[in-house]
Amino acid sequence: MPQRRLLCPSACLPLLLFTIGLLGCWTGQHASAAPPNIVFVLCDDHRYDCIGAAGHPFIETPHIDAIASSGAMFTNAYVTTSLCSPSRASILTGQYAHNHRVVDNYHPVDADLVFFPQQLQKAGYQTAFIGKWHMGGDIDDPQRGFDHWVAFKGQGTYWPDGHGTTREVPQTTYDGFNVNGKRVDQKGYITDELTDYAIDWLANRQSDKPFFLYVSHKGVHADFVPADRHRGRYDDQPLPIPIPTPEQMAAGKLPMWVRNQRNSRHGVDFGYNMADFSPTVYYRRYCESILAVDDSVGRLDQFLQQSGLADDTVFVYMGDNGFQFGDHGLIDKRVAYEASAKVPLLMKAPGRIPAGQTYRHLIGNIDIAPTLLEAAGAECPAAVDGVSLWQSICGTSTEDVTRKHLLYEYYWERNYPHTPTLHAVIGGRWKYIRCHGLWDRDEFYDLENDPEEMNNLIDDPSHQGRIKSMNQTLWSLLKESEGNEVPLLEDRGPNFPWRHPDHAPQADFPNEYFRESEKG
C-alpha cells in the first residue's frame, strides 16, 4: 500500500508523541508516571441513544453511565462505515474503508496493514484481544499486534446450544473459541464468558508492563439473544422510535431507494425476510441483550478498582456502528443516518480526562488509533486518516486539534443489494448524503430542526449554496485521503434481494423528474 502524507497532527511524530504522551496530559499525581494501561470495550451494533446516560426512557446501563460521570461522554461520535468489519478495521488501522479495503463482512484485512496495537507492542505494552474478530469470514486465527488471543469464527453464537434465537444469521458458528491457536469449547453465554477470559488475562498478565486489553463483544448483534437472567425484562416496554408511513417518507422527499428498502430484508415491512417480523419485539430483545454488556463493563471496572489499576488506566467504551429500528422505515445499518452511523463513545482516565465532561466535538472511529497511541506515548503510523484528539479530550491543547468534518462511506454489496454506494459529509448542523450510481435523489438535512432526518432539503432553493459547498467538502475529503476509487472485491456470501408481494409497493420517480424538455 502506498504511503500517504501524514494526516494525524504533529503529535504523531515519534519524539514529540513520546514527550506529550508522558507529560502533556499527565497532570498532578500522574506527571511522572509510566504510560497508562488501556482497556477498550467494543459493543456490536450499539446505537448512540441506547444507554441511560443518553436519556433513554427505560434501559438500565449503570456501569456504562458511570464512565460518563467519571470521565467523558462523546455526543458526536460516528463511524465512517456503518458495518461490522469495515468499522472494526477502521478502528484498528485509523483508516477509511477505501484505504484498508475491508468493505464487507466477508473479506479480511490486507497483510500489509498496520494495526495500532502493533505500535503499542513496540512501545512496551503487553496486548490482548478477547472476542469478535469478524474480518475475513470464518477467520479466527491469532492476529498481529496481540500477545494473547481469544476469538471465534464469524458471528459465533450467543449460546453454544443456540437456545433463545429465532433465526440463524449468516456466519453463525458453533466451533467455540480459538485460544492462542487452540480450539476450546464455548461453555456459556458469550458476553459473560468473554468477560471471564478478559479478567483471567488481567489477573495473570506481566505486571511489569503496561497493558492494552481489547474486549470485542458479539453482543448486541442480531439475532438478539439476551442472557437468561435478562430475558423478558422489557416485555411491556413500547418502541420509543417513530416509524414513518410510506406516505410520510414520500412527503419528506426521501430517495426512492430508501422507500423501496422499506420492503426488503433491511426494512420494517419484510425485516430479515420474516413473515412476522416485529421491530418492537426485536428492539426489546436488543435492549435486554445490552444489559449483559453493561454487566461486563461493571465487572471489568470492578477488577481494575480492586486491583489498584483503575487510576492508571484509560477505559474506553464504544459501539462499532448504530442500528435502525424503524427509523426511515428501515432496520439494521449501512446507511448514513444518525441511528446507523452515530455511536456511543465514553472514555475515562483519572487525572487526565476531566470527570463529568460532555465532549461535543466531532470524533470518528478512525480517530481512535491515533488518540490512544498519543495517550500511550507510542508512535503513530504515517498512513492514517484519523487525527489524535487526546489533548482536546484532556483539555490541555493550546491549538485547535478538533475536526470539522468526517467522511462517511458505504460500498454496495451484492449480498444486500437494496443499499447503494453512499458518501456523506458528517459534522455539525448539516448532513449531506450522495448516492452513487443511481437515478435518484441525494439528501441534505438540517439536524438541528430535523433530528429524525425526515425532511430532505436537497432541492430547497435556499440551501443550494450550502449543498454545493458540502459537495466540494466531500470531494476534498476523498481526494486528501486518496478515496477516488471504489473498492471492488469478488462476490462472497449469500444474497438477499427479496421483496414481499403484499407490502409496500415500488416507489415512483419524483414528480419533479418529469418534464417535456430539458428546460422544463
C-alpha positions in Angstrom: 0.0 0.0 0.0 1.5 3.4 -0.9 2.4 5.7 1.9 0.3 8.9 2.0 1.0 12.2 3.6 0.7 12.4 7.3 -2.9 13.2 8.3 -2.6 13.0 12.0 -1.2 16.1 13.8 2.4 16.5 14.6 1.8 14.7 17.9 2.2 11.5 15.9 5.8 12.2 15.3 7.7 9.7 17.5 9.7 12.0 19.8 7.0 14.6 20.2 4.4 11.9 20.8 6.6 10.3 23.5 7.0 13.6 25.2 3.4 14.7 25.0 2.1 11.2 25.9 4.1 11.1 29.1 3.9 14.7 30.1 1.3 16.7 28.2 -1.8 15.2 29.6 -0.4 13.7 32.7 -1.0 16.3 35.4 -0.8 16.2 39.1 -0.1 12.8 40.6 0.5 11.4 37.1 3.1 14.0 36.0 6.0 11.5 36.1 4.0 8.2 35.9 4.5 5.4 33.4 2.4 5.1 30.3 -1.2 4.3 31.1 -2.9 0.9 30.8 -5.7 0.9 28.2 -9.0 -1.1 28.2 -11.0 -0.8 25.0 -14.5 -2.4 25.1 -16.3 -2.6 21.7 -20.0 -3.4 21.6 -21.6 -4.7 18.4 -24.5 -2.6 16.8 -24.9 -0.3 19.8 -26.8 2.8 18.7 -25.9 6.1 20.3 -29.1 6.7 22.2 -29.5 3.3 23.8 -27.8 4.0 27.1 -29.2 5.5 30.3 -26.8 8.5 30.1 -28.2 9.4 26.7 -31.7 9.8 28.2 -33.1 6.5 27.2 -36.6 6.0 28.6 -36.1 2.6 30.2 -32.8 0.8 29.5 -30.6 0.3 32.6 -26.9 0.8 31.9 -25.4 2.0 35.2 -21.8 0.8 34.6 -21.6 2.4 31.1 -23.2 5.5 32.5 -20.6 5.6 35.3 -17.9 6.1 32.7 -19.7 9.3 31.7 -19.9 10.6 35.2 -16.2 9.8 36.0 -14.8 10.7 32.5 -16.2 12.0 29.2 -19.3 11.3 27.2 -18.9 12.0 23.5 -22.1 13.2 21.9 -20.9 13.4 18.3 -19.1 10.1 17.8 -19.5 8.5 14.4 -18.3 5.5 12.5 -17.1 6.1 8.9 -18.8 2.9 7.6 -21.8 1.5 9.5 -21.0 -2.1 9.1 -19.2 -4.5 11.4 -16.0 -5.5 9.6 -15.2 -2.1 7.9 -15.8 -0.2 11.1 -13.6 -2.6 13.1 -10.9 -2.4 10.5 -11.1 1.4 10.7 -10.7 1.3 14.5 -7.6 -0.9 14.2 -5.9 0.9 11.4 -7.1 4.5 11.7 -8.0 4.4 8.0 -11.1 4.9 5.9 -12.6 1.8 4.3 -11.4 2.9 0.9 -7.9 2.6 2.2 -8.0 -0.6 4.3 -10.4 -2.1 1.7 -12.4 -4.2 4.2 -15.7 -3.1 2.7 -17.9 -6.0 3.7 -18.2 -8.8 6.3 -16.5 -11.4 4.1 -13.1 -10.1 3.2 -10.0 -10.0 5.5 -7.7 -7.1 6.1 -4.6 -6.9 3.9 -1.5 -8.5 5.4 0.5 -5.2 5.0 -1.8 -3.0 7.0 -0.6 -1.9 10.5 -2.9 -2.4 13.5 -2.4 0.2 16.2 -1.7 -2.5 18.9 1.5 -3.3 17.0 2.6 0.2 17.8 1.7 -0.3 21.4 3.8 -3.5 21.5 6.8 -1.5 20.1 6.2 0.9 23.0 6.5 -1.9 25.6 2.8 -2.8 26.0 1.5 -6.3 26.6 -1.6 -6.7 24.5 -4.6 -9.0 24.4 -7.7 -9.4 22.1 -10.8 -11.1 23.5 -13.9 -11.6 21.4 -15.3 -11.0 17.9 -12.7 -10.5 15.2 -15.1 -10.8 12.2 -12.8 -9.9 9.4 -12.4 -12.4 6.6 -15.5 -14.6 7.2 -14.5 -17.6 9.4 -11.0 -16.4 10.2 -10.3 -16.5 13.9 -6.6 -17.2 13.9 -4.3 -15.1 16.2 -3.6 -11.8 14.6 -0.6 -9.4 14.6 -0.4 -6.9 17.4 -1.7 -9.2 20.1 0.3 -11.2 22.6 -2.8 -13.0 23.9 -5.7 -14.1 21.7 -9.3 -15.4 22.3 -11.7 -15.2 19.3 -14.4 -17.1 17.5 -15.3 -17.7 13.8 -17.6 -15.3 12.1 -20.6 -14.3 14.3 -20.1 -17.1 16.8 -23.2 -17.8 18.8 -24.7 -16.4 22.0 -25.2 -19.8 23.5 -23.3 -23.0 22.5 -26.6 -24.8 22.1 -28.2 -21.9 20.2 -31.1 -21.5 22.5 -33.1 -18.3 22.6 -32.7 -17.4 18.9 -35.5 -17.1 16.3 -33.3 -17.2 13.2 -29.7 -18.1 12.4 -27.8 -15.1 11.0 -25.2 -15.6 8.2 -21.8 -16.6 9.6 -23.2 -18.1 12.8 -20.8 -20.7 14.1 -20.7 -23.2 16.9 -16.9 -24.0 16.9 -16.1 -22.5 20.2 -13.1 -20.3 20.8 -9.6 -20.0 19.3 -7.4 -19.5 22.4 -3.9 -18.7 21.3 -4.2 -21.1 18.4 -6.0 -23.9 20.2 -9.7 -24.8 19.8 -11.6 -24.5 23.1 -15.3 -25.2 23.6 -17.7 -22.4 24.5 -19.4 -23.2 27.8 -21.9 -20.5 28.5 -23.4 -17.1 27.5 -20.8 -15.5 25.2 -20.8 -12.0 26.8 -20.2 -13.4 30.2 -17.6 -15.9 29.0 -15.6 -13.3 27.1 -15.6 -11.2 30.2 -14.3 -14.2 32.2 -11.4 -14.6 29.7 -10.6 -10.9 29.9 -10.5 -10.8 33.7 -8.4 -14.0 33.7 -5.9 -12.4 31.4 -5.8 -9.2 33.5 -5.1 -11.3 36.6 -2.2 -13.2 35.0 -0.6 -10.7 32.7 3.0 -9.5 33.0 2.6 -6.9 35.8 5.9 -5.1 34.9 4.4 -3.9 31.6 1.6 -1.5 30.7 -1.2 -3.4 29.0 -3.7 -2.9 26.3 -6.9 -5.1 26.5 -9.3 -5.1 23.6 -12.7 -6.7 24.6 -14.7 -7.1 21.4 -18.2 -8.3 22.2 -20.5 -10.3 19.9 -23.4 -8.6 21.8 -25.5 -7.0 20.7 -25.5 -8.3 17.1 -28.7 -9.7 15.7 -30.3 -12.2 16.2 -30.5 -10.6 19.7 -30.4 -13.1 22.4 -30.3 -11.7 26.0 -28.8 -13.6 28.9 -31.4 -15.8 30.5 -31.3 -13.6 33.6 -32.4 -10.6 31.5 -34.9 -12.3 29.2 -38.3 -10.7 29.4 -37.1 -7.6 31.4 -38.6 -5.2 28.9 -41.6 -7.2 27.6 -44.0 -4.4 28.4 -42.0 -1.5 27.0 -43.1 0.3 23.9 -40.8 1.0 20.9 -39.6 4.6 21.6 -38.7 5.1 17.9 -41.3 6.6 15.5 -41.8 4.5 12.3 -42.9 6.7 9.4 -45.5 5.7 7.0 -44.8 5.2 3.3 -46.7 8.4 2.7 -44.6 10.4 5.2 -41.4 9.1 3.6 -42.7 10.3 0.2 -43.7 13.6 1.6 -40.3 14.1 3.1 -38.7 13.6 -0.3 -36.7 10.6 0.8 -34.9 8.9 -2.1 -36.6 6.1 -4.0 -34.0 3.6 -2.8 -34.9 4.3 0.9 -38.6 4.0 0.2 -38.0 0.7 -1.7 -35.8 -0.6 1.1 -38.7 -0.5 3.4 -39.9 -3.7 1.7 -36.6 -5.6 1.9 -34.5 -7.7 4.3 -33.5 -4.4 5.9 -36.9 -2.7 6.1 -39.7 -2.8 8.6 -42.2 -4.4 6.1 -40.1 -7.5 5.5 -37.4 -7.5 8.2 -34.8 -10.2 7.7 -37.4 -11.7 5.2 -39.5 -12.9 8.1 -43.3 -13.0 7.6 -44.0 -12.0 11.2 -41.1 -9.5 11.9 -41.8 -7.0 14.7 -39.5 -4.0 15.2 -40.9 -3.7 18.7 -40.1 -7.2 19.8 -36.7 -7.1 18.3 -36.0 -3.8 20.0 -37.0 -5.2 23.4 -34.6 -8.1 22.9 -31.9 -5.8 21.8 -32.2 -3.7 24.9 -32.2 -6.8 27.1 -29.0 -8.1 25.3 -27.3 -4.8 26.1 -27.7 -5.5 29.9 -25.1 -8.2 29.9 -22.6 -5.9 28.1 -23.2 -3.4 30.8 -22.6 -6.1 33.4 -19.3 -6.8 31.6 -18.2 -3.2 31.8 -19.0 -3.3 35.5 -17.1 -6.5 36.1 -14.0 -5.2 34.3 -14.1 -1.9 36.1 -14.5 -3.6 39.4 -11.5 -5.7 38.8 -9.4 -2.7 37.9 -10.6 -0.9 41.1 -9.9 -3.9 43.4 -6.5 -4.5 41.8 -5.4 -0.9 42.2 -5.2 -0.4 38.4 -8.1 1.9 37.8 -6.3 5.2 38.4 -3.6 4.3 35.9 -6.0 3.0 33.2 -7.7 4.7 30.2 -11.1 2.9 29.9 -12.9 3.3 26.6 -16.4 2.1 25.6 -17.7 2.3 22.1 -20.2 0.8 19.6 -18.9 -0.4 16.2 -22.0 1.1 14.5 -25.5 2.0 15.2 -28.7 0.2 14.3 -32.1 1.2 12.8 -35.3 0.0 14.4 -37.9 1.6 12.1 -36.1 4.9 11.6 -36.8 5.9 8.0 -38.8 2.7 7.7 -35.5 0.7 7.9 -33.8 -1.8 10.2 -30.2 -2.8 10.5 -27.4 -0.5 9.5 -25.2 0.6 6.5 -27.0 3.9 5.9 -25.6 7.3 6.8 -28.5 8.3 9.1 -27.8 9.2 12.7 -29.4 5.9 14.1 -27.0 3.9 11.9 -23.7 6.0 11.8 -23.7 7.6 15.3 -22.4 5.5 18.2 -21.9 5.7 22.0 -18.4 6.6 23.0 -17.3 7.1 26.6 -13.8 7.4 28.0 -12.3 7.9 31.4 -8.8 8.3 32.6 -8.5 9.6 36.2 -6.2 12.6 36.5 -6.1 13.0 32.7 -9.7 13.4 31.4 -11.9 15.8 33.4 -14.7 13.9 35.1 -18.2 14.6 34.0 -17.2 16.1 30.7 -19.6 16.2 27.8 -17.3 16.2 24.7 -19.3 17.8 21.9 -16.6 17.9 19.2 -16.8 15.6 16.3 -14.9 12.3 16.6 -14.8 9.3 14.3 -13.7 5.6 14.6 -10.7 6.4 12.5 -9.5 8.8 15.3 -9.4 6.0 18.0 -6.0 4.7 16.9 -4.1 8.0 16.8 -5.8 9.2 20.0 -4.9 6.1 22.1 -1.4 6.0 20.6 -0.8 9.5 21.8 -2.2 8.7 25.2 0.3 5.8 25.4 3.3 7.8 24.0 3.6 5.4 21.1 4.4 6.2 17.5 1.5 6.8 15.1 1.9 5.2 11.6 2.1 7.7 8.7 -0.7 6.1 6.7 -3.6 7.0 8.9 -6.7 9.1 8.0 -7.6 9.8 11.6 -6.3 12.5 14.0 -5.4 12.4 17.6 -7.9 14.2 19.8 -6.2 13.2 23.1 -5.1 16.7 24.0 -8.6 18.1 23.2 -10.2 15.4 25.3 -7.9 16.1 28.2 -8.4 19.8 27.9 -4.7 20.5 27.6 -4.5 21.6 24.0 -3.3 25.1 23.1 -4.3 24.7 19.5 -7.4 23.7 17.6 -7.0 20.0 17.3 -10.7 19.2 16.8 -12.1 18.1 13.4 -14.7 19.9 11.4 -15.9 17.2 9.1 -15.9 13.4 8.8 -16.3 11.4 5.6 -18.9 8.6 5.7 -18.8 5.9 3.1 -20.6 2.6 2.3 -20.0 0.4 -0.7 -22.8 -1.5 -2.3 -22.8 -5.2 -1.5 -24.3 -7.9 -3.8 -25.3 -9.7 -0.6 -27.7 -6.8 0.3 -28.4 -5.0 -2.9 -31.0 -2.7 -1.5 -28.5 -0.2 -0.1 -26.4 1.7 -2.7 -22.9 3.1 -2.5 -23.1 6.2 -0.3 -20.8 9.0 0.6 -21.7 11.6 3.2 -20.2 14.6 5.0 -20.9 14.5 8.7 -20.1 17.3 11.2 -22.2 20.0 12.8 -25.8 21.0 11.9 -25.9 19.9 8.3 -25.6 16.5 6.7 -25.0 15.9 3.0 -25.5 12.4 1.6 -24.6 11.5 -2.0 -25.7 8.2 -3.6 -23.5 6.7 -6.3 -24.7 5.0 -9.5 -28.4 5.6 -9.0 -31.0 7.5 -10.9 -32.3 9.1 -7.6 -32.2 12.0 -5.2 -29.2 12.9 -3.0 -30.0 14.1 0.6 -29.4 17.1 2.7 -30.7 17.5 6.3 -30.8 20.2 9.0 -30.1 18.1 12.1 -30.9 21.0 14.4 -34.5 21.4 13.2 -35.0 17.9 11.8 -33.1 15.4 14.1 -35.0 12.4 12.7 -33.8 13.3 9.1 -37.2 13.1 7.5 -37.3 16.4 5.6 -34.9 16.1 2.7 -33.9 19.7 1.7 -31.8 18.7 -1.4 -34.0 20.6 -3.8 -34.7 23.6 -1.5 -33.5 26.7 -3.4 -32.4 28.4 -0.1 -29.8 25.7 0.6 -28.2 25.3 -2.9 -25.1 27.3 -1.9 -24.5 25.2 1.2 -25.2 22.0 -0.7 -22.6 22.9 -3.3 -20.1 23.8 -0.6 -20.6 20.4 1.2 -20.3 18.6 -2.1 -16.9 20.3 -2.5 -16.0 19.3 1.0 -16.9 15.7 0.2 -14.6 15.6 -2.7 -11.8 17.3 -0.7 -12.2 14.6 2.0 -12.0 11.9 -0.7 -9.0 13.4 -2.5 -6.9 14.1 0.5 -7.4 10.5 1.7 -7.0 9.1 -1.8 -10.5 7.8 -1.9 -11.2 8.4 -5.6 -11.6 4.8 -6.5 -14.4 2.4 -5.4 -13.0 -0.8 -3.9 -14.2 -3.8 -6.0 -13.9 -7.3 -4.4 -15.1 -10.7 -5.5 -18.6 -11.9 -4.6 -18.8 -13.9 -1.3 -21.6 -15.0 0.9 -25.4 -15.3 0.4 -27.6 -12.9 -1.5 -30.9 -11.4 -0.2 -32.8 -9.5 -2.9 -36.3 -10.4 -1.8 -39.4 -8.2 -1.5 -42.8 -9.2 0.0 -45.6 -9.2 -2.6 -48.2 -7.8 -0.2 -46.3 -5.0 1.5 -45.1 -1.5 0.4 -45.1 -1.2 -3.4 -42.2 0.1 -5.5 -41.6 3.9 -5.2 -42.4 6.2 -8.1 -40.0 8.7 -9.5 -40.3 12.1 -8.0 -42.8 14.4 -9.8 -40.1 17.0 -10.5 -38.2 14.4 -12.6 -40.9 14.6 -15.2 -40.7 17.3 -17.8 -41.3 17.6 -21.6 -38.0 19.1 -22.4 -34.6 19.7 -20.9 -35.6 23.2 -19.8 -38.9 22.2 -18.2 
